Amino acid sequence: MSEVVKLRTRAEIDEEAAVWVWRMDSGAPGAADAESFEAWLRQDPRHRRAYEELTKVWETLDGLPDPHRALQLPPLSESAETVAAPSRNGRRYWLLAVAATVVAAIGGAMWLFYEGNETQTLATAVGQHRTITLSDGTIVALNTNTIVDTSFSHDAREIFLRKGEAHFGVAQDRSRPFVVHAGDAVVRAIGTAFEVRLRADKHVDVLVNEGRVEVHSTGESEAAIPVVTVRAVSAGEQLSTAATSYAVVPVSAEQVTSQLAWRDGAVVFDSAPLSQAIAEIQRYTDARIIVSDPTIGTLPVGGRFKTDDLQGFLDGLEAALPVRIRRASDGLVYVDPRH
């Protein structure tokens, strides 16, 4: 006898997360609430991720002023209206409803206009990528699990990459510099196309495929004095702030195409170590993949894989490498050596 289990959608999980963010931030939670919250987090690994992402978006929204605000959002889903939640009154719950919609409607953008400025929060979930055209004509492509805030005024265009990876096709406007803040770097560009990736250690990778940018990176001297390093990066070049020299490295047209393949829903490996390839594909899925034996972690992986086809990637590994895929009852995926 088989049993069919209906998995909840990401939107449904985000709506539950919205309720928990409100409850946990409304005051000191009672023992019963704290216990229920911990139980909810343990039910599904996606719960904690949704809660953390929504909290970050909410913190950004909660700092915005009230006057002259006009909201343009996709309507809340019917299920969001029926979720058991605290009374919908007060500015803080209004902000939470906005944040929940931004995350649950993933890829929808939120526009807030106040005092002549335009602010947006853009977000994608794990495994998703979206392309949005900003009010100035700039095209922003967001990779998996990314949050971007924008702040446009009469004399400046500022982007804040909070997490993840984004590509910018910048519209020319010499009266308003276009600046991206990410981790330990600031990238300045006018009329160009480039990618910025913010890594977990807050270091930043910058790849330019058109035009030229300036990367300003802050470090410390031996005397612990802040030092700003400025590097010019042109089309066909990249820079990583993880390298202490901030060296600008040339990349071929083929490498640029491969690194930007995510915009077409793909990831490309060219003899990448197995452990590195798995770490990259892991960005696009909630599944957890474990290399059980470090001796196979250096095996070279090559090929083009769809970011939304984990099984295709795993099948490719088994076909090309001396490994086998083992799925455990707890949902973990193991990559074992094949003897």
N, C-alpha and C positions, 0 to 999 in steps of 0.2 A: 504494500500500500504506500503510495507516495503522497507527500504533503506539499502543497504549493504555498510558498511564503511570499507575500507582497512586500517588497522593499520600499521604504519611504523615499520620497524624492528629496533632493537637496533643498528645495523651497520649503518643504514641510519641516525639515530639520532646522533651517534658519529661523522659521517662525517660532519654534520651540525655544531656540537659543535667545531670541529677542525677549521672550517672556522671562527667561532666567536672568538675562542681563539687567532687566528692569528690577526684578525682585532683589537681586544681590546688591544692587547699587542704591536702592531706595532707603536703606538704613541697615542697622545691624540685623542680619537674618537670624531667625530663631533656630533652635536646634533641629526642629522638624524640617525646616526649609533647607538647612545646610546638609542634612542627611539625604533628603530627596534629591538635592542638586548633585551630590557626589554619586548617587545611584544612577542619575540620568547620564552623567559623564561616562560611567563605566559601561553603559548599555551599548554604545557604538563609538568607535574611534573617531567618527565624523563629528560627534557632538562637541568634543573639546575644540576641534579645529574651527567649527562654526562659531562657537562661543568667543574664542579669542579673536577671530576676524571681525565679528560684529562689535566687540568691545573697542577695537582700534578705530573702526569707522565712527562709532558713536562718540568717542573722545574728541575726534576732529570736529564733528557737527556741534557738540555741546559748547564749543568755544565761540560759536558764531553769534553775533548780535541779533536782536529781534527786529529793529526797525527796517522798513522798506524791503521786506523779504517776500519774494514771489517764488512759489514752488512749482516746478514742472516735473511730475513723476508719473510713471505708469501706475494705474490703480492697484491697490492691494488685492491679492487674489481672494476668492471667496473663502478659501480655507483660513486665510489670515484673519478674516473677520470673525470666524467662529472659534478660534483658538481660545482656550480658557486663559484669560489674562486679567491683570488688575484694571481698575476703572481707567478709561482713556481720558484723563483730564490733566491739565498742567503742561507746561512747556517741556519738561523732561521726557514725558511719555510721547509727546509729539515728535521730539527729536529721535526717540527710539524707533518710532514708526517709520520715520524717514530712513534711518540707518538700516532697519530690517528690510525695507523695500530695496535699497541699494544693493544689499547682499543677496537677497532672495531673487531679485529680478536680474541678477548678474548680467553685466554688460549694458544694462540700462544706465544712463548717466543722470546725476542729480545736479540741477543747476540752482544756485542761490545767488540772487542779485541784491547787493546792499551797498549804499553810499557810493555808487558809481563803479563798484568792483563786481567781478564775476568769479564765483568760486564753484568748483565742481569736485565731486568725489567719484572716481571711476574704479570699478573692481571686477575681478574675475575669480571664479572658484577653481579648485584643483581640476586640471584637465581641460579647462576652457580657454579660449582666446577670443578677443573681440577687437574690432576696429571702430574708432569713433572719430568724427570730424569735429574739431573745436570751433568756436565762434569766429576765430580769425582765419579759418581755413586749414589750420594745421591738422594733419592726420596722425592719430595716436593708435598704435596697435599694442594691445596688452597681452602678454603671454600668461601661462597658467599661474594661478594663485598670486595675483598682483593687485596692489592698491596704489592708486595715484591721486594726489590732490592737485588741483590747479588754482591759481590765483592771478586773474588778469585785471589790470587797471589801465588807466589812460596812458601810462608811461612805461609799463613793464609787463612781461608775461613770465610768470614763475610756475614751475612744475616741481612737485615734491613726490619723489618715488619712495613710498613707505616700505614696500616690499616687492620682490619679484623682478620682472623684466619688461621693458617697454621700448618700442621703436617709434621715433618721431620723424615725420615728414613735415618740416617746419615751413610755414608760409612766410614769405618775405614781408617784413615790416620794420624798416630801419629805425623808426621812431620808438619802437618798443622791443628792447632786447629780449631774447628767448633764453631762459636759464633753467636748467634742471638741477635740483638739489637731491643728492642721493648719498647716503652713508658718509664717507670721508671725502667726498668730492663735490664740486660744482662744475657743471658743463654749460658753457655759453656758446650759443650758435645763432646765426642769422641766415635764413634761407639755405637749409641743408637737410640731410637725412642721416640719422644715426641711431644706434641702439645703446641703451644703458641697462646693465644688469646689476642688481644689488644682492650681494651674497650674504650668507648668514653671519659672517664675521664683520659685516659692514664695509668691506672693501667693495670696490666698484670696477666693473669692466665696461669699457667704452669701445664701440666699433663704429666706424664712419664708412658709409657706403656712397655718400654724395657730399660734396662741399668740404667744409672745414669747421672744426670746433676748437675751443680752448678749454682745457681741463685744469681746474684749480683744485689742488689736493693739499690738505693740511696734515702735517706730521709734527714731530718734535725733534729738536736738536739734542745733542748729548747733554746739554745743560737744561733739558726739559723746557726749552723755549719753543713756542709754536712757530712753525716754518711753513709758508705757503709756497708750493711748487706749481709752476704754470707750464703746461705742455700744449703745443699745437698738434692736433691730430687731423690728418687730411683723409680724403677718400682712399680706401684701400689700406687703411692703417687701424691699429687698435692699441689700447693702453689698459693696463690693470694697475690699480693702486695697491694691490697686494705685493707688487714688486717694489722694493725700496728705492730703486733708481727711477721709477715711473717711466721706464723706457717705452718709446713708441715703436711698435713692431709692425712691419709690413705684412699684409695678408693677400693671398691671391684672390682673383675673382671667384674661383671655385670655392675657396674657403669662406668668403663672404656669403655666397649663396647657401652654403651648408649651414653656417651659423644662423642665418635668418630663415631657415626652412620652417621653423615653428609657425611662421605667419601663414604657411600653407598646411598646417596641421601635421608636420613631419619633424623628425629628428634624424640627423645624419652622423654616422660614426665612420672614421677613417683610421682603422687599426687602434681604436681607443681601448685601454685596458678594460676587462670585463667589469671590474668594480666601479670604474668611472662611468661606463655605459649604463650600468644599473642605477647609479646615483642620479644620472640625468633623466632616465625614463621614470624614475621614482617621483619626479616632480609633477608628473601628469596623472598620477593615480593615487587612490587612498590605500591600495594594497601595499603590504610591506614585503619586500623581497630581501632575502638573506643569502649571502654566499657562505655556505657552510664550511668550506675549506679555503683558507687564504692562499693556498698554492695555485688555485685556478683564477685568482683575482687579476692576474696579469695577462691572461689569455686575450689576444687581440680580437676586437669586434669591429666589423665593417658592414656597411649597408645603410639603407634608408628605411625607416620604420614610421608607421603612423602613430601619432601621440595618443590616439584614442583606441589603439588596438594592442593592449598588453599581451593578449594571448598570441598574437602574431609575432611579437618581439620574442616571447619565450620559446615559441616554436622555432624561430630562426636560430636561437642560441643552441637548441638541441640538434638542429640540422647541421650547424657549422662547427660546433665545438664539442670536445669530449666531456659534455656535461649532461645531466638529466634534471628535469624539473619535478619537484615533489611538493604537493600541496598538503599542508597539515590540517587537521580538524579544527584548529583554532583560526584558520584563515590565512596563516602565514604561508608565503611561497619560498621554498628553499631551492637554491641552485647547488646541486651536488656534483662532485667529480664522477664521471662514468668509468667504472672499472671493467 
